[in-house]
Amino acid sequence: FADRLGRRRSLACMYAVMAAIFAWWLVASRIWELAMLAIIFGTCYGGFVALLPAVTADYFGGSNISGILGALYTSVAFGNLLGPTFAGFMFDLRQSYVVPIVMSILAAIVASICTLFLEKPESWRETFFQ
């Protein structure tokens, strides 16, 4: 898929599908819907984890990729630590997960748009590494 569409566009599509999945989660009420949500979300999240190193290498090259990915995945760890804590706090406050789900929708939309509007790796590397 990423070879035909392009890595950057594929990553943006995954973020957009994740936003749609979060939106569907707000209105899902049947067990089969939640099962489908889990399957589609898992596919997109797995694709994101597999595609991000390739996109990162496109922009930064392969020589420093391990350090860059280490920094990226460490920053993700903070979100993984704070996100569920915030969601639990919001549930205690409002008796609903709507606020954290809407925030997830917005974050996925912003990620998709930012990814789509990134400069091409070649022109970005020429500007950044000079």
C-alpha positions as CSV (number, residue, x, y, z in Angstrom):
1,F,0.0,0.0,0.0
2,A,2.7,2.5,1.0
3,D,4.8,1.6,-2.1
4,R,2.0,2.6,-4.4
5,L,0.5,5.6,-2.5
6,G,3.8,6.8,-1.0
7,R,5.0,6.6,2.6
8,R,3.9,10.1,3.7
9,R,0.4,9.8,2.1
10,S,0.0,6.3,3.6
11,L,0.9,7.7,7.1
12,A,-1.5,10.6,6.6
13,C,-4.3,8.1,5.6
14,M,-3.7,6.0,8.7
15,Y,-4.0,9.1,10.9
16,A,-7.3,10.0,9.1
17,V,-8.7,6.6,9.4
18,M,-7.8,6.6,13.1
19,A,-9.7,9.9,13.5
20,A,-12.7,8.3,11.8
21,I,-12.5,5.3,14.1
22,F,-12.4,7.5,17.1
23,A,-15.5,9.3,15.8
24,W,-17.3,6.0,15.2
25,W,-16.4,5.0,18.8
26,L,-18.4,7.9,20.1
27,V,-21.6,6.5,18.6
28,A,-20.9,2.8,18.6
29,S,-23.3,0.8,20.7
30,R,-23.1,-2.8,19.6
31,I,-20.4,-5.3,20.4
32,W,-19.7,-6.1,16.7
33,E,-19.1,-2.3,16.1
34,L,-16.6,-2.2,18.9
35,A,-14.9,-5.4,17.6
36,M,-14.6,-3.8,14.1
37,L,-13.3,-0.6,15.7
38,A,-10.6,-2.6,17.5
39,I,-9.6,-4.5,14.3
40,I,-9.4,-1.4,12.2
41,F,-7.6,0.7,14.8
42,G,-5.1,-2.1,15.4
43,T,-4.4,-2.3,11.7
44,C,-3.8,1.4,11.5
45,Y,-1.8,1.6,14.7
46,G,0.3,-1.4,13.5
47,G,0.8,0.3,10.1
48,F,1.8,3.5,11.9
49,V,4.4,1.7,14.0
50,A,5.8,0.0,10.9
51,L,5.7,3.0,8.6
52,L,7.1,5.7,10.9
53,P,10.7,4.5,10.9
54,A,10.7,4.5,7.0
55,V,9.3,8.0,6.9
56,T,11.8,9.2,9.5
57,A,14.6,7.6,7.5
58,D,13.3,9.4,4.3
59,Y,13.7,12.7,6.1
60,F,16.8,12.2,8.3
61,G,18.7,9.5,6.4
62,G,19.8,6.2,7.8
63,S,23.0,7.2,9.7
64,N,21.3,8.6,12.8
65,I,18.0,6.8,12.6
66,S,18.4,4.8,15.9
67,G,18.9,7.9,18.0
68,I,16.1,9.8,16.3
69,L,13.6,6.9,16.6
70,G,14.7,6.5,20.2
71,A,13.8,10.1,20.9
72,L,10.5,9.8,19.0
73,Y,9.4,6.6,20.8
74,T,10.5,8.0,24.2
75,S,8.2,11.0,23.6
76,V,5.4,8.7,22.7
77,A,5.9,7.0,26.1
78,F,4.9,10.2,27.8
79,G,1.7,10.3,25.9
80,N,1.0,6.7,26.7
81,L,1.6,7.4,30.4
82,L,-0.4,10.6,30.6
83,G,-3.2,9.9,28.1
84,P,-5.0,7.1,30.1
85,T,-4.5,9.1,33.3
86,F,-6.1,12.1,31.7
87,A,-8.9,10.0,30.3
88,G,-9.6,8.5,33.7
89,F,-9.6,11.9,35.3
90,M,-12.1,13.2,32.7
91,F,-14.3,10.2,33.3
92,D,-14.2,10.8,37.0
93,L,-15.1,14.5,36.4
94,R,-17.8,14.0,33.7
95,Q,-18.8,10.4,33.9
96,S,-18.0,10.2,30.1
97,Y,-15.1,9.5,27.8
98,V,-16.3,12.0,25.2
99,V,-13.7,14.7,26.0
100,P,-10.6,12.4,25.6
101,I,-12.1,10.8,22.5
102,V,-12.8,14.1,20.9
103,M,-9.2,15.2,21.8
104,S,-8.0,12.0,20.1
105,I,-10.0,12.8,17.0
106,L,-8.5,16.3,16.8
107,A,-5.0,15.1,17.4
108,A,-5.4,12.5,14.6
109,I,-6.8,15.1,12.2
110,V,-3.9,17.5,13.0
111,A,-1.4,14.7,12.5
112,S,-2.9,13.8,9.2
113,I,-2.9,17.4,7.9
114,C,0.6,18.0,9.1
115,T,1.9,14.9,7.5
116,L,0.2,15.8,4.2
117,F,1.8,19.2,4.1
118,L,5.3,18.2,5.0
119,E,7.8,19.1,2.3
120,K,9.1,16.3,0.2
121,P,12.0,14.6,1.9
122,E,14.5,15.5,-0.8
123,S,13.9,19.3,-0.6
124,W,13.6,19.1,3.2
125,R,17.0,17.4,3.5
126,E,18.6,20.0,1.2
127,T,17.3,22.8,3.3
128,F,17.8,21.3,6.8
129,F,21.3,19.7,6.3
130,Q,23.0,22.6,4.6
